Amino acid sequence: MTTRAELAPLFTDLKLSADDANAIVAALYDVAESDGKHAEEIEMIRGFVEMLDADLGVAGPTKLPAMTPAKLAVSLNDDTTRKLAVQCALLLAWADGSFSDKEKARVIEYATALGFSRPAYDKIEQAITGWVKSGDLEPLF
């Protein structure tokens, strides 16, 4: 069973700047495109953009910049935010019910660019995948 500690910083009150949040969401869109666009993934991204826009008081939908692993690594300087980006990418990859090899390869590219070793990435993936496969997707509070 996945614990709250294994899912941190998910479900914490981590404060993100608008730039960090938009960079992460742009990376999610890039991951979603890695194996073709799936409605569930695109809907999840659209929901993120709507929440961010509402939080920031933006009138129209934010246009996400094109993102790459190298660009995200330059954009995110905080280790906790970097881990959150990898966790979010994994959650997005599972949004359509499967985690394809192409998605996994792209998420690993992001994790590597963000400074995660392969064992550190594997630990994050195991926690997220275990939580998703458990079927109990309620936040662990």
C-alpha positions in Angstrom: 0.0 0.0 0.0 1.3 3.4 -0.9 1.7 5.8 2.0 1.2 9.6 2.2 5.0 10.0 2.6 5.7 8.1 -0.6 3.3 10.4 -2.5 4.7 13.7 -1.1 4.8 16.4 -2.3 1.5 15.5 -3.9 -1.5 16.4 -1.7 0.6 18.9 0.2 0.1 22.7 0.2 3.3 23.3 -1.9 3.2 26.8 -3.3 4.1 27.1 -6.9 4.7 30.2 -8.9 2.6 30.7 -12.0 5.7 30.2 -14.1 6.5 26.8 -12.4 2.9 25.6 -12.7 2.7 26.5 -16.4 6.0 24.9 -17.1 4.9 21.7 -15.4 1.6 21.7 -17.3 3.4 22.3 -20.6 5.6 19.3 -19.8 2.5 17.2 -19.2 1.2 18.2 -22.6 4.6 17.1 -24.1 4.3 13.7 -22.3 0.7 13.3 -23.4 1.8 13.8 -27.1 4.5 11.1 -26.8 2.2 8.3 -27.6 -0.6 10.2 -29.4 -3.2 12.4 -27.8 -5.7 10.6 -25.6 -8.9 12.3 -24.5 -8.4 11.5 -20.8 -5.0 13.1 -20.8 -5.9 16.2 -22.8 -8.9 16.7 -20.5 -6.7 16.4 -17.4 -4.3 19.0 -18.8 -7.3 21.3 -19.8 -8.5 21.0 -16.2 -5.1 22.0 -14.8 -5.0 25.0 -17.1 -8.5 26.1 -16.0 -7.6 25.7 -12.3 -4.4 27.7 -12.8 -6.2 30.4 -14.7 -8.9 30.7 -12.1 -6.4 30.9 -9.3 -4.5 33.6 -11.1 -7.6 35.5 -12.2 -6.7 35.1 -15.9 -9.7 35.8 -18.2 -8.9 33.5 -21.1 -7.1 30.1 -21.3 -3.4 30.3 -21.0 -1.4 29.3 -24.1 1.2 26.8 -22.9 4.7 27.1 -24.3 6.4 24.2 -26.1 8.3 22.3 -23.4 11.3 19.9 -23.4 13.1 18.2 -20.6 16.0 20.6 -20.9 13.8 23.6 -20.8 11.9 22.3 -17.8 15.2 21.7 -16.0 16.1 25.3 -16.5 12.6 26.5 -15.4 12.3 24.5 -12.1 15.0 25.2 -9.5 13.5 23.6 -6.4 14.0 19.9 -5.8 10.5 19.5 -4.3 8.9 21.1 -7.4 11.0 18.9 -9.6 9.7 15.8 -7.9 6.2 17.1 -8.2 6.7 17.5 -11.9 7.8 13.9 -12.3 4.8 12.7 -10.1 2.4 14.7 -12.2 3.9 13.4 -15.4 3.3 9.8 -14.1 -0.2 10.6 -13.1 -0.9 12.0 -16.5 0.6 9.0 -18.2 -1.8 6.8 -16.3 -4.9 9.0 -17.0 -6.0 6.9 -20.0 -5.6 3.6 -18.0 -2.2 2.5 -19.3 1.4 3.7 -19.1 2.9 3.2 -22.5 6.5 2.6 -23.3 6.7 5.9 -25.2 5.2 7.8 -22.2 7.6 6.0 -19.8 10.6 6.9 -22.0 9.6 10.6 -22.1 8.9 10.8 -18.4 12.3 9.2 -17.8 13.9 11.9 -20.0 12.2 14.6 -17.9 13.2 12.9 -14.6 16.8 12.6 -15.8 16.9 16.3 -17.0 15.5 17.3 -13.6 18.4 15.5 -11.8 16.8 12.2 -10.7 18.9 9.1 -10.9 17.3 6.0 -12.4 16.8 4.4 -8.9 15.2 7.6 -7.6 12.9 7.8 -10.6 12.0 4.1 -10.2 11.0 4.8 -6.6 8.7 7.6 -7.6 7.2 5.6 -10.4 6.6 2.6 -8.1 4.8 4.8 -5.6 2.6 6.5 -8.2 1.9 3.3 -10.1 1.1 1.4 -6.9 -1.3 4.1 -5.8 -3.0 4.3 -9.2 -3.3 0.5 -9.5 -4.7 0.3 -5.9 -8.0 1.8 -7.2 -8.2 4.0 -4.2 -7.4 7.4 -5.7 -8.5 9.5 -2.9 -5.8 11.8 -1.6 -4.0 10.3 1.4 -4.7 12.9 4.2 
